[in-house]
Amino acid sequence: MGVLDIAKGMGLTLGKLFQKPVTVSYPEERATLQPRFRGRHVLTRHPGTGLEKCIGCSLCAAACPAYAIYVEAAENDPASPHSPGERYAKVYEINMLRCIFCGMCEEACPTGAVVMGNEFEMADYRYGDFVYAKEDMLVGVTGSLPQRREAARSGKPVRLGFQLDGPPRAELEGVEYK
């Protein structure tokens, strides 16, 4: 490493010194996320029928390198089906403390049921709140467990701390961010 390399590095540092900082006053201001950002998991439904897309095949659990997903399948009742297949996911849990947000579950899902959404605010103090059940991830549930608990305590609606920079991804069909 020569003197020229050190001078280049110092020049870059001095150039950044006089630029305006890119600080967001979070949580008062919402963070701007790029459309391809991957955050909290969402279980989607079929748009026409409202049935769950998850058929309980456990391919997402098999593909997960961190072993964060647990799926227990059950037979679907023809009188009141949960999903269009013969089986459905009776229990679907993701341990968010183990999840490394790699997206392998999203890639392995044959029905497109598991999608990584845009929500990133998942910090909490309770271990049990980091294990997301199927009811916490289905489309129509806005916010993480701590956000929903705080909204219920304060009597205000859940406020997401982000806004999208562009249209939402096509695979997030049915997911609404307010």
DOSEMAR-447955 format. One record per residue: x negated, y negated, z of N, C-alpha, C in turn; residue number from 0; residue in three letters. Coordinates in Angstrom, 1 decimal. Atoms other than C-alpha are relative to their C-alpha. Layout:
nxx	nyy	nzz	caxx	cayy	cazz	cxx	cyy	czz	pos	code
X	Y	Z	X	Y	Z	X	Y	Z	NUM	ALA
...
# end
This chain:
nxx	nyy	nzz	caxx	cayy	cazz	cxx	cyy	czz	pos	code
-0.8	1.2	0.0	0.0	0.0	0.0	-0.9	-1.2	0.0	0	MET
0.9	1.2	0.2	-1.6	-3.2	-1.2	0.6	-1.2	0.5	1	GLY
-0.4	1.3	-0.4	-1.3	-6.8	-0.4	1.2	-0.5	-0.9	2	VAL
-1.0	0.4	0.9	0.9	-7.3	-3.5	1.4	0.6	0.4	3	LEU
-1.3	-0.7	-0.5	3.5	-4.7	-2.1	0.5	-0.7	1.2	4	ASP
-0.5	0.7	-1.2	3.6	-6.5	1.2	0.6	-1.3	-0.3	5	ILE
-0.5	1.3	0.4	4.1	-9.8	-0.5	1.4	0.1	-0.7	6	ALA
-1.3	-0.2	0.5	7.0	-8.4	-2.5	1.0	0.2	1.0	7	LYS
-0.9	-0.2	-1.1	8.6	-7.1	0.6	0.3	-1.2	0.8	8	GLY
-0.3	1.3	-0.7	8.2	-10.4	2.4	0.8	-1.0	-0.8	9	MET
-0.8	0.8	0.9	9.6	-12.2	-0.6	1.5	0.4	0.0	10	GLY
-1.4	-0.5	-0.1	12.7	-10.0	-0.5	0.6	-0.4	1.3	11	LEU
-0.5	0.3	-1.3	13.1	-10.6	3.2	0.3	-1.5	0.1	12	THR
-0.2	1.5	0.0	12.7	-14.4	2.8	1.2	-0.4	-0.9	13	LEU
-1.2	0.3	0.8	15.3	-14.4	0.0	1.3	0.3	0.6	14	GLY
-1.2	-0.4	-0.7	17.9	-12.6	2.1	0.2	-0.9	1.2	15	LYS
-0.1	0.8	-1.2	17.2	-15.0	5.0	0.9	-1.2	-0.3	16	LEU
-0.7	1.2	0.3	18.8	-17.9	3.2	1.4	0.3	-0.7	17	PHE
-1.3	-0.3	0.5	21.9	-16.1	1.9	1.0	0.0	1.1	18	GLN
-1.1	0.0	-0.9	25.3	-16.3	3.5	0.2	1.4	0.5	19	LYS
-0.2	-1.3	-0.5	25.9	-13.3	5.8	1.3	0.6	-0.4	20	PRO
-1.2	-0.7	0.5	28.5	-10.7	4.8	0.7	0.6	1.2	21	VAL
-0.6	-0.6	-1.3	30.1	-10.3	8.3	1.5	-0.1	-0.1	22	THR
-1.4	0.0	-0.1	33.7	-9.4	8.7	0.4	0.0	1.5	23	VAL
-0.4	0.1	-1.4	35.3	-10.4	12.0	1.1	1.0	0.3	24	SER
-0.9	-1.1	-0.2	36.8	-7.0	12.6	0.4	0.0	1.5	25	TYR
-1.2	-0.4	0.6	39.5	-6.3	13.9	1.0	-1.1	-0.4	26	PRO
-0.9	1.1	0.4	41.0	-9.8	13.3	0.2	0.0	-1.5	27	GLU
0.0	-0.1	1.4	40.1	-9.5	9.6	0.0	1.4	-0.4	28	GLU
0.0	-1.3	0.5	40.7	-6.4	7.6	-1.2	0.3	-0.8	29	ARG
1.1	-0.3	0.8	37.8	-4.6	6.1	0.5	0.4	-1.4	30	ALA
-0.3	-0.3	1.4	37.8	-4.2	2.3	-0.6	1.3	-0.4	31	THR
0.6	-1.3	0.4	37.4	-0.5	1.2	0.1	0.2	-1.5	32	LEU
0.0	-0.4	1.4	36.5	0.7	-2.2	1.0	1.2	-0.2	33	GLN
-1.1	-1.1	0.2	39.1	3.1	-3.8	-0.6	1.4	0.2	34	PRO
0.5	-1.4	-0.1	36.8	6.1	-3.6	-0.5	0.3	1.4	35	ARG
0.4	-0.3	-1.4	36.2	5.9	0.2	0.8	1.2	0.5	36	PHE
-0.6	-1.2	-0.5	37.0	9.1	2.0	0.0	-0.1	1.5	37	ARG
-0.2	0.2	-1.5	38.4	8.9	5.6	0.8	1.2	0.5	38	GLY
-0.9	-1.0	-0.8	41.1	10.7	7.7	0.7	0.9	-1.0	39	ARG
-0.7	-1.0	0.8	42.6	13.8	6.2	1.5	-0.2	0.0	40	HIS
-1.4	0.2	0.2	46.1	13.7	4.8	0.5	1.3	-0.6	41	VAL
-0.7	-1.1	0.7	48.4	16.7	4.0	1.2	-0.5	-0.8	42	LEU
-1.0	0.6	0.9	50.5	15.8	1.0	1.2	0.9	-0.1	43	THR
-1.2	-0.7	0.3	54.0	16.9	0.0	0.3	-0.1	-1.5	44	ARG
-0.4	0.1	1.4	55.6	17.6	-3.4	0.9	-1.2	-0.1	45	HIS
-0.8	1.2	0.1	57.1	14.3	-4.6	1.5	0.2	-0.2	46	PRO
-1.4	-0.2	0.3	60.4	15.7	-5.9	0.8	0.7	1.1	47	GLY
-0.7	-0.8	-1.0	61.3	18.2	-3.2	-0.3	-0.4	1.4	48	THR
0.4	0.4	-1.3	59.5	16.9	-0.2	-0.6	1.2	0.8	49	GLY
0.6	-1.2	-0.7	58.1	20.4	0.6	-1.5	-0.2	0.1	50	LEU
1.4	0.1	-0.2	54.6	20.7	1.9	-0.8	0.7	-1.1	51	GLU
0.8	-0.7	1.1	51.9	21.5	-0.7	-0.8	1.1	0.6	52	LYS
0.9	-1.0	-0.6	49.9	23.6	1.8	0.7	1.3	0.0	53	CYS
-0.5	-1.4	0.0	50.5	27.3	1.3	-0.6	0.9	1.0	54	ILE
0.6	-0.8	-1.1	48.4	28.5	4.2	-1.0	1.0	-0.5	55	GLY
1.0	-0.9	0.6	45.7	30.1	2.0	-1.3	0.1	0.7	56	CYS
1.3	0.1	-0.8	42.8	29.1	4.3	-1.2	-0.2	-0.8	57	SER
1.2	0.2	0.8	40.5	28.3	1.5	-0.8	-1.3	0.5	58	LEU
0.7	1.2	-0.5	39.8	24.9	3.0	-0.8	0.3	1.3	59	CYS
0.7	-0.5	-1.2	38.8	26.6	6.3	-1.3	0.8	-0.4	60	ALA
1.2	-0.8	0.4	36.5	29.0	4.4	-1.1	-0.9	-0.6	61	ALA
0.9	0.9	0.6	34.9	26.1	2.5	-0.7	-1.0	0.9	62	ALA
0.5	1.0	-0.9	34.3	23.9	5.5	-1.4	0.5	0.6	63	CYS
1.3	-0.4	-0.5	30.6	24.0	6.4	-0.2	-0.2	1.5	64	PRO
0.1	0.3	-1.4	31.2	22.7	9.9	1.0	0.8	0.8	65	ALA
-1.0	-0.8	-0.7	34.0	25.2	10.8	0.9	-0.9	0.8	66	TYR
-0.8	0.9	-0.7	36.2	22.3	11.7	1.5	0.2	-0.2	67	ALA
-1.4	-0.2	0.4	39.5	23.6	10.1	0.5	1.4	0.5	68	ILE
-0.6	-1.2	-0.4	41.8	26.2	11.6	1.4	0.1	-0.7	69	TYR
-1.3	-0.1	0.7	44.8	27.5	9.5	0.5	1.4	0.4	70	VAL
-0.7	-1.3	-0.3	47.3	30.1	10.7	1.3	0.0	-0.9	71	GLU
-1.1	0.0	1.0	49.7	31.1	7.9	1.2	0.8	0.6	72	ALA
-1.2	-0.7	-0.4	53.3	32.4	8.3	0.8	0.2	-1.2	73	ALA
-0.9	-0.2	1.1	55.9	33.8	6.0	1.0	-1.1	-0.1	74	GLU
-1.0	1.0	0.3	58.2	31.3	4.4	1.4	0.5	0.0	75	ASN
-1.4	-0.4	-0.1	61.9	31.6	5.2	0.7	-0.6	-1.3	76	ASP
-0.6	0.4	1.3	63.8	31.5	1.8	1.2	-1.0	0.3	77	PRO
-1.1	0.9	-0.2	66.8	29.8	3.5	-0.4	-1.4	0.3	78	ALA
0.5	1.4	-0.3	64.8	26.8	4.8	-1.5	0.0	-0.2	79	SER
1.4	-0.1	0.2	61.4	26.8	3.1	-0.8	-1.2	0.4	80	PRO
1.0	1.1	-0.4	58.4	24.7	4.3	-0.8	-0.4	-1.2	81	HIS
0.8	0.2	1.2	56.5	25.1	1.0	0.6	0.8	-1.1	82	SER
-0.6	-0.8	1.2	57.3	26.4	-2.5	-0.5	1.4	-0.1	83	PRO
0.5	-1.3	0.1	55.2	29.5	-2.0	0.6	1.0	1.0	84	GLY
-0.6	-1.0	-0.9	55.8	32.7	-0.1	-0.5	-0.2	1.5	85	GLU
0.5	0.3	-1.4	53.7	31.4	2.9	-0.2	-1.5	0.1	86	ARG
0.3	1.4	-0.3	53.1	28.1	4.6	-1.0	0.0	1.2	87	TYR
0.9	0.2	-1.2	50.7	26.8	7.2	0.8	-0.3	1.2	88	ALA
-0.7	0.1	-1.2	52.3	27.4	10.5	-0.8	-0.9	1.0	89	LYS
0.9	0.8	-0.8	49.3	25.9	12.3	-1.1	-0.5	-0.9	90	VAL
1.1	0.6	0.8	46.9	23.5	10.6	-0.7	-1.0	0.9	91	TYR
0.7	0.9	-0.9	44.3	21.8	12.7	-1.4	-0.3	-0.5	92	GLU
1.4	0.4	0.4	41.1	19.8	12.0	-0.6	-0.6	1.3	93	ILE
0.8	0.6	-1.1	38.6	19.0	14.8	-0.8	-1.1	-0.6	94	ASN
0.7	1.1	0.6	37.5	15.6	13.8	-1.4	-0.3	0.6	95	MET
1.3	0.1	-0.6	34.5	15.8	16.1	-1.0	0.9	-0.8	96	LEU
0.9	-0.9	0.7	33.1	18.6	14.0	-0.1	-0.4	-1.5	97	ARG
-0.1	0.3	1.4	34.2	17.3	10.6	-1.2	-1.0	-0.4	98	CYS
1.1	0.9	0.5	31.3	15.8	8.5	0.5	-0.8	-1.2	99	ILE
-0.5	0.7	1.1	33.6	14.3	5.9	-0.7	0.2	-1.4	100	PHE
0.7	-0.4	1.2	32.0	16.2	3.1	0.9	0.1	-1.2	101	CYS
-1.0	-0.2	1.1	35.2	16.7	1.0	0.1	1.4	-0.5	102	GLY
-0.1	-1.3	0.5	34.7	20.4	0.6	1.4	0.6	0.1	103	MET
-1.4	-0.5	-0.1	38.2	21.1	1.9	0.9	-0.5	-1.1	104	CYS
-0.8	0.6	1.0	39.7	18.7	-0.6	-0.3	0.7	-1.4	105	GLU
0.3	-0.6	1.2	37.8	20.4	-3.4	0.5	1.5	-0.1	106	GLU
-0.4	-1.4	0.0	38.7	24.0	-2.3	1.5	0.2	-0.1	107	ALA
-1.4	-0.2	-0.1	42.4	23.4	-2.0	0.6	0.2	-1.4	108	CYS
-0.6	-0.3	1.3	44.2	25.0	-5.0	1.2	-0.8	-0.3	109	PRO
-1.2	0.7	0.2	47.4	23.0	-4.5	-0.1	-1.5	0.1	110	THR
0.2	1.4	-0.2	45.9	19.6	-3.8	0.7	-0.5	1.2	111	GLY
-0.7	0.4	-1.3	47.5	19.6	-0.3	-0.9	-0.8	0.9	112	ALA
0.9	0.7	-0.9	44.4	18.4	1.6	-0.7	-1.1	-0.8	113	VAL
0.6	1.1	0.6	43.3	14.9	0.6	-0.6	-0.9	1.1	114	VAL
0.6	0.9	-1.0	40.9	12.6	2.4	0.5	-1.4	-0.3	115	MET
-0.6	1.3	0.2	42.7	9.3	2.8	-1.0	-1.2	0.3	116	GLY
0.8	1.1	-0.2	41.4	5.8	3.5	-0.1	-0.5	1.4	117	ASN
0.0	0.4	-1.4	41.9	5.5	7.3	-1.4	0.4	0.6	118	GLU
1.3	-0.3	-0.6	38.6	5.2	9.2	0.0	-0.3	1.5	119	PHE
-0.1	0.4	-1.5	39.7	4.0	12.7	0.4	1.2	0.8	120	GLU
-0.4	-1.3	-0.7	39.6	7.3	14.7	-0.7	0.1	1.3	121	MET
0.7	0.0	-1.3	37.6	6.3	17.8	1.0	0.2	1.2	122	ALA
-0.9	-0.2	-1.2	39.0	7.5	21.1	-0.9	0.5	1.2	123	ASP
0.6	-0.5	-1.2	38.1	8.6	24.6	0.3	1.4	0.4	124	TYR
-0.5	-1.3	-0.4	40.0	11.8	24.9	-0.3	1.1	-1.1	125	ARG
0.4	-1.0	0.9	38.7	15.0	23.4	1.2	0.6	-0.8	126	TYR
-1.2	-0.6	0.6	42.2	16.4	22.7	0.6	-0.8	-1.2	127	GLY
-0.5	0.9	1.1	43.0	13.4	20.4	-0.8	0.1	-1.2	128	ASP
0.8	-0.2	1.2	40.3	14.4	18.0	0.3	1.2	-0.7	129	PHE
-0.5	-1.2	0.7	42.0	17.6	17.1	1.3	-0.4	-0.6	130	VAL
-1.2	0.4	0.7	44.5	16.7	14.5	0.8	1.2	-0.5	131	TYR
-0.9	-1.1	0.3	47.5	19.0	14.1	0.7	-0.4	-1.3	132	ALA
-0.7	0.3	1.3	49.6	19.3	10.9	0.9	-1.2	0.1	133	LYS
-1.0	1.1	-0.1	52.2	16.9	12.3	-0.7	-1.4	0.0	134	GLU
0.8	1.3	0.0	49.4	14.2	12.7	-0.5	-0.3	-1.4	135	ASP
0.6	0.2	1.3	48.2	14.6	9.1	1.0	-0.1	-1.2	136	MET
-0.9	0.0	1.1	51.4	14.9	7.0	0.3	-1.4	-0.5	137	LEU
-0.3	1.3	0.6	52.3	12.2	4.6	1.2	-0.7	0.7	138	VAL
-1.0	0.8	-0.8	54.4	9.5	6.3	-0.4	-0.3	1.4	139	GLY
0.5	0.4	-1.3	52.4	9.4	9.5	-1.1	-1.0	-0.2	140	VAL
1.0	1.1	0.2	50.5	6.1	9.5	-0.8	-0.1	1.3	141	THR
0.9	0.2	-1.1	47.5	5.7	11.7	-0.5	1.2	0.7	142	GLY
0.6	-1.1	-0.8	45.3	7.9	13.9	0.7	0.1	1.3	143	SER
-0.6	-0.2	-1.3	46.4	9.2	17.3	-0.3	-1.2	0.9	144	LEU
0.2	1.1	-0.9	44.7	6.4	19.2	0.8	-1.3	-0.4	145	PRO
-0.7	1.1	0.5	46.3	3.8	16.9	1.5	0.1	0.3	146	GLN
-1.5	-0.2	-0.2	49.8	5.3	17.3	0.3	-0.1	1.5	147	ARG
-0.1	0.2	-1.4	49.3	5.5	21.1	0.0	-1.4	0.4	148	ARG
0.1	1.4	-0.3	48.3	1.9	21.3	1.2	-0.8	-0.5	149	GLU
-1.2	0.7	0.5	51.2	0.8	19.1	1.2	0.3	0.8	150	ALA
-1.2	-0.4	-0.9	53.7	2.7	21.3	-0.1	-0.7	1.3	151	ALA
0.2	0.7	-1.2	52.1	1.1	24.4	0.4	-1.5	-0.1	152	ARG
-0.2	1.4	0.1	52.3	-2.4	23.1	1.3	-0.4	-0.7	153	SER
-1.3	0.3	0.7	55.6	-2.1	21.2	-0.1	-0.6	-1.4	154	GLY
0.3	0.6	1.4	54.0	-3.3	17.9	-0.2	1.2	-1.0	155	LYS
0.3	-1.0	1.0	53.7	-1.4	14.6	-1.5	0.3	-0.1	156	PRO
1.4	-0.4	0.2	50.5	0.4	13.7	-0.5	-0.9	-1.1	157	VAL
0.6	0.8	0.9	48.2	-2.0	12.0	-1.3	0.6	-0.5	158	ARG
1.2	-0.6	0.6	45.6	-0.5	9.7	-1.1	-1.1	-0.2	159	LEU
1.1	1.0	0.1	42.2	-2.3	9.7	-0.7	-0.1	-1.3	160	GLY
0.7	0.1	1.3	41.5	-2.1	6.0	1.0	-0.4	-1.0	161	PHE
-0.8	0.2	1.2	42.8	-3.2	2.6	-0.8	0.6	-1.1	162	GLN
0.7	-0.7	1.1	42.0	-1.5	-0.6	-0.4	-1.0	-1.1	163	LEU
0.5	0.8	1.1	39.9	-3.1	-3.3	0.4	0.7	-1.3	164	ASP
-0.5	-0.7	1.2	42.0	-1.9	-6.3	1.1	0.9	0.3	165	GLY
-1.1	-0.9	-0.2	44.7	0.6	-6.8	-0.4	1.3	0.8	166	PRO
0.4	-1.2	-0.7	44.9	3.7	-4.6	-0.3	1.2	-0.9	167	PRO
0.3	-1.1	0.8	43.6	7.0	-5.9	1.2	0.8	-0.3	168	ARG
-1.2	-0.7	0.5	46.0	9.2	-7.9	0.3	1.2	1.0	169	ALA
-0.2	-1.2	-0.8	45.6	12.2	-5.5	0.7	-0.4	1.4	170	GLU
-0.7	0.5	-1.2	47.0	10.0	-2.6	1.5	-0.4	-0.3	171	LEU
-1.3	0.2	0.4	50.4	10.2	-4.2	1.0	0.1	1.2	172	GLU
-0.9	0.0	-1.1	53.1	9.4	-1.6	-0.5	-0.6	1.3	173	GLY
0.6	0.6	-1.2	50.7	7.9	0.9	0.1	-1.5	-0.1	174	VAL
-0.2	1.5	0.1	51.6	4.3	1.7	-0.8	-0.6	1.1	175	GLU
0.8	0.7	-1.0	49.3	1.9	3.4	0.6	-1.4	0.1	176	TYR
-0.7	1.3	-0.2	51.0	-1.2	4.8	-1.0	-1.1	0.4	177	LYS
# end
